[in-house]
Amino acid sequence: MLFAQTLVANAGNDTTLCPGTSKILGGVPTASGGQAPYTYFWTPNINISSTTAANPVVNPPFPVWYVLTVTDDTGAVAKDTVVINLDPIYLYNAGPDTALCTGPTVTLGAPDNSFNGGVTYAWAPTSFLDDPTAPRPITSTTSTITYSLLITSPNCPSKLSQVTITIYQLPLVDACCYSTILEGQSVILNGSGAQVYNWFGGAGISNPSYNPVTVEPVVTTTYILYGEDGNGCVNYDSVTVVVIPDNGLNFYNTFSPNGDNVNDVFYIGNIHKFPLCRLEVYTRTGQLVYAKTGYDNSWDGTNYGDRLPEATYYYVLDPGDGSPKIYRSVTIVR
């Protein structure tokens, strides 16, 4: 009595390919035993000429483990697998394009670049490179440049790759302007050359993230301006405000209490030197809308929490040191 042979699937031998080359899968034959005819099914469907052919052609872009399922005429099933590796050169390249600001160095080349298997590298141009034959050289370029990389392997054809390093110049940040003021006065500083600003380095800044900004230093102060452009590049500049000591009061005739942290309160320069002062503010019809003994530059244009309308208001300031009372006006602008 003859016994039927067991169904056998043959996916072929494991192979390592060079990138861009192909391989015929399956054996000679791909199926044996069982009862013909056979049907074939290959998975996954990655760069394969046919998933139902006995000997399809594959050219995978990366290593793939192909699984073959063979079914004979009786419904019996057999499976086999084959691994198609790629030579490591498929991982090697010049690295990703990079954009950055002037200053830092950049490491070129893919993280997987190596000398394994006798692979060699030739970078061009060689400008600004610490080693033009290294798998991952460092460039200190100060301007935009494109590098080409020729990768040579003893096992596969040479491979050419390119990378562009885009260098953004730092913004020309300018802090303006040098000023001389009397103690108790304020001055406006106006930066330029960037899109985002931040002032720091000294006291008396009304709102550090605004530009222009009002500063009220009590001593000579150097302010530093941080400026950032649309590319995220940062630069700095500085400006000095010279303060001449003075004990006199300095008055301003407008303020804008609109919540933007710029000129939001009624400011009297040097008022801190008159701790016994008293401020009273009236409408033009004589209604008292604000009063405070020991005024500390805190009036925000409200009357018991209610916002006062835009108008000119009249105030009396008693310095509290025996000197005459001061009668002036201030206008609220929102």
C-alpha positions in Angstrom: 0.0 0.0 0.0 1.3 3.5 -0.9 1.0 6.2 1.6 0.7 9.9 0.5 3.7 12.0 1.4 3.3 14.8 3.8 2.7 18.2 2.3 5.9 20.3 2.4 6.3 24.1 1.8 9.7 25.5 0.7 10.0 29.3 0.9 13.6 29.2 -0.2 16.9 30.2 1.6 17.5 33.2 3.8 19.4 35.9 1.8 21.0 39.2 2.2 20.5 41.7 -0.7 22.0 45.0 -1.7 19.5 47.8 -1.7 17.6 48.0 -5.0 18.3 44.4 -6.0 15.7 41.5 -6.2 15.4 37.9 -5.1 13.2 35.0 -6.3 11.4 33.4 -3.4 10.4 29.7 -3.1 12.2 26.5 -3.9 12.5 24.2 -6.8 9.8 23.1 -6.2 8.1 25.4 -3.7 5.6 22.7 -2.7 5.9 18.9 -2.6 4.1 16.0 -1.2 0.3 16.1 -0.4 -1.9 16.2 -3.5 -1.5 18.6 -6.4 -2.5 21.1 -7.5 -1.3 23.6 -4.9 -2.2 27.1 -4.1 0.3 29.6 -2.7 -0.1 32.7 -0.5 2.8 34.9 0.6 2.6 37.5 3.4 3.3 40.4 4.0 2.5 42.1 0.7 5.7 44.2 0.6 7.4 44.7 -2.7 6.4 41.3 -4.0 5.5 40.6 -7.6 2.6 38.3 -6.7 1.3 37.0 -3.4 -0.1 33.8 -5.1 2.8 32.8 -7.3 5.0 29.8 -6.4 8.2 31.8 -7.1 7.5 35.6 -6.9 10.1 38.2 -7.1 10.8 40.6 -4.1 12.9 43.7 -3.7 12.1 44.9 -0.2 13.2 48.4 1.0 14.1 47.0 4.4 14.5 43.5 5.9 11.3 41.4 5.6 10.3 38.0 7.0 8.1 36.5 4.3 5.7 33.7 5.3 4.5 31.1 2.7 1.3 29.2 3.1 0.7 26.2 0.8 -2.7 24.5 0.5 -3.0 21.2 -1.5 -6.1 19.8 -3.3 -7.3 18.1 -0.2 -7.2 21.2 2.0 -4.0 20.3 3.8 -1.9 23.2 4.8 1.9 23.7 5.2 3.9 26.8 6.0 7.5 28.0 5.7 9.3 31.3 6.2 12.3 33.0 4.6 14.1 36.1 5.8 15.3 38.6 3.2 17.9 40.8 4.9 19.4 44.0 3.4 23.1 44.9 3.5 23.5 47.5 6.3 24.4 50.1 3.7 20.7 50.7 3.2 20.7 52.4 6.6 23.7 54.6 5.8 23.1 58.2 4.5 24.2 61.8 5.0 21.6 62.4 7.7 18.5 64.7 7.8 18.5 68.3 6.5 19.0 70.6 9.5 18.2 74.3 10.1 19.7 76.2 13.0 21.0 79.5 14.2 24.6 80.6 13.8 26.9 79.2 16.5 26.3 75.5 17.3 28.1 72.7 15.4 26.2 70.0 13.6 26.9 66.2 13.4 26.3 64.9 9.9 25.3 61.4 8.9 22.7 58.9 10.0 23.0 57.4 13.5 23.6 54.0 12.0 26.6 55.0 9.9 29.6 52.8 10.7 32.7 51.3 9.3 31.3 47.7 9.6 32.1 45.4 6.7 34.8 47.8 5.3 32.4 50.6 4.4 34.2 53.9 3.6 32.9 57.5 3.5 33.9 60.5 1.4 32.3 63.9 2.2 32.4 66.8 -0.2 33.0 69.6 0.0 35.4 69.2 2.9 34.9 72.7 4.2 34.3 73.1 7.9 34.4 69.3 8.5 36.5 67.9 11.3 37.0 64.6 9.4 35.7 64.3 5.8 36.2 60.5 5.9 34.2 59.9 9.1 30.8 58.2 9.2 29.5 61.1 11.2 31.7 64.2 10.9 31.1 67.5 12.7 30.6 70.7 10.7 31.2 74.2 12.0 29.8 76.0 9.0 28.6 79.5 9.5 26.6 79.7 6.3 24.1 77.4 4.4 25.8 74.5 2.7 25.0 71.2 1.0 27.2 68.2 1.6 27.4 65.1 -0.6 28.4 61.8 0.8 29.7 58.8 -1.3 29.3 55.6 0.7 31.4 52.7 -0.6 30.9 49.1 0.4 32.8 45.9 -0.6 29.5 44.1 -0.9 27.2 46.5 -2.7 27.3 49.3 -5.3 28.4 52.7 -4.0 25.6 55.0 -2.6 25.3 58.8 -2.9 23.5 60.9 -0.4 23.1 64.6 0.3 22.3 66.8 3.3 21.7 70.5 3.5 22.6 72.5 6.6 20.7 75.8 6.6 22.2 78.5 8.8 20.1 81.4 10.0 21.9 84.6 11.0 21.3 86.0 14.5 18.8 88.9 14.6 20.4 92.4 14.8 18.8 93.3 18.1 19.0 97.0 19.1 18.1 98.4 22.5 17.3 102.1 22.2 18.2 104.5 23.5 20.8 105.7 26.0 19.1 108.3 28.2 19.8 110.6 31.2 16.8 111.4 33.5 16.2 112.9 36.9 15.4 110.5 39.7 11.6 110.0 39.7 11.2 110.3 35.9 10.5 107.5 33.5 11.8 106.8 30.0 10.6 104.6 27.2 13.0 102.0 25.8 12.3 100.7 22.3 13.9 97.5 21.0 14.1 96.6 17.3 15.4 93.8 15.1 13.3 90.9 16.5 9.8 89.6 16.9 9.8 88.6 20.6 11.3 90.8 23.2 12.1 90.6 26.9 13.7 93.2 29.0 15.6 92.4 32.2 18.7 93.3 34.2 17.3 96.1 36.2 14.4 97.3 38.4 11.6 99.6 37.5 10.4 97.8 34.3 6.6 98.3 33.8 6.2 95.0 31.8 9.4 93.1 30.7 7.7 91.2 27.8 6.4 94.4 26.1 8.1 96.5 23.6 8.5 99.4 23.8 8.7 99.4 27.6 8.6 102.1 30.2 11.3 102.0 32.9 11.6 104.0 36.1 15.0 103.3 37.6 15.9 105.0 40.8 19.7 104.7 40.1 21.7 104.5 37.0 20.8 101.1 35.4 21.8 99.0 32.4 18.9 97.1 30.9 19.4 94.0 28.7 17.2 93.3 25.8 16.5 89.7 24.7 15.3 89.4 21.1 14.1 86.4 19.2 13.3 86.3 15.5 10.8 84.1 13.5 13.4 81.3 13.2 13.9 81.1 16.9 17.3 82.7 16.8 18.3 84.8 19.8 20.5 87.8 20.3 21.0 90.5 23.0 21.7 94.2 23.3 21.9 96.5 26.3 21.1 100.2 27.0 22.0 102.3 30.0 19.7 104.9 31.7 21.7 107.4 33.7 19.8 108.7 36.7 20.7 112.0 38.3 19.7 112.1 42.0 16.8 114.4 42.6 14.2 114.8 45.5 11.6 116.6 43.5 8.2 115.2 42.5 7.7 114.4 38.9 4.1 114.5 37.4 2.6 112.9 34.3 -0.6 114.2 32.8 -2.0 110.9 31.3 -2.3 107.2 32.1 -4.1 104.4 30.4 -5.6 101.8 32.8 -6.6 99.3 30.1 -5.1 96.1 31.6 -2.1 95.8 29.3 0.4 96.4 32.2 1.7 99.5 30.5 1.0 102.9 32.1 -1.9 101.3 33.9 -1.6 103.4 37.1 -1.3 107.1 37.9 2.4 107.5 38.5 4.1 110.3 40.4 7.8 110.1 40.4 9.6 110.1 43.7 6.3 109.9 45.7 8.0 107.2 47.8 10.1 110.0 49.3 6.9 111.6 50.8 5.4 108.9 53.0 3.0 111.3 54.7 1.5 112.6 51.5 -2.2 112.6 50.7 -3.7 112.5 47.2 -7.3 113.5 46.4 -8.8 113.2 42.9 -12.0 115.0 41.7 -14.2 115.2 38.7 -14.6 118.5 37.0 -17.8 119.0 38.9 -16.0 118.5 42.2 -17.0 114.9 43.0 -14.3 113.0 45.0 -13.4 109.8 43.2 -10.2 108.7 44.9 -8.3 109.6 48.0 -5.3 108.0 49.8 -2.9 109.0 52.5 0.6 107.7 51.8 -0.1 107.4 48.0 2.0 104.7 46.5 1.3 104.9 42.7 -1.5 102.4 42.9 -4.6 104.3 41.6 -5.9 102.4 38.5 -8.6 104.8 37.4 -11.4 103.3 39.4 -13.8 104.7 42.0 -14.5 102.0 44.6 -13.9 99.3 42.0 -15.9 101.0 39.2 -14.0 102.0 36.1 -14.1 105.8 35.6 -14.7 107.0 32.1 -12.1 108.7 29.9 -11.9 112.3 31.0 -9.7 114.8 32.7 -9.6 114.7 36.5 -8.3 117.2 39.0 -6.2 116.3 42.0 -4.7 117.9 45.1 -1.5 116.5 46.4 -0.4 117.4 49.9 3.3 116.4 50.1 2.9 116.0 53.9 6.3 117.7 54.6 4.9 121.2 55.3 5.4 122.4 51.7 2.4 123.9 49.8 -0.3 121.7 48.3 0.0 120.9 44.6 -3.0 121.3 42.3 -2.9 119.6 38.9 -4.9 117.5 36.4 -4.5 114.1 34.8 -6.4 112.5 31.9 -7.5 108.9 31.7 -7.1 107.4 28.3 -8.3 103.8 27.8 
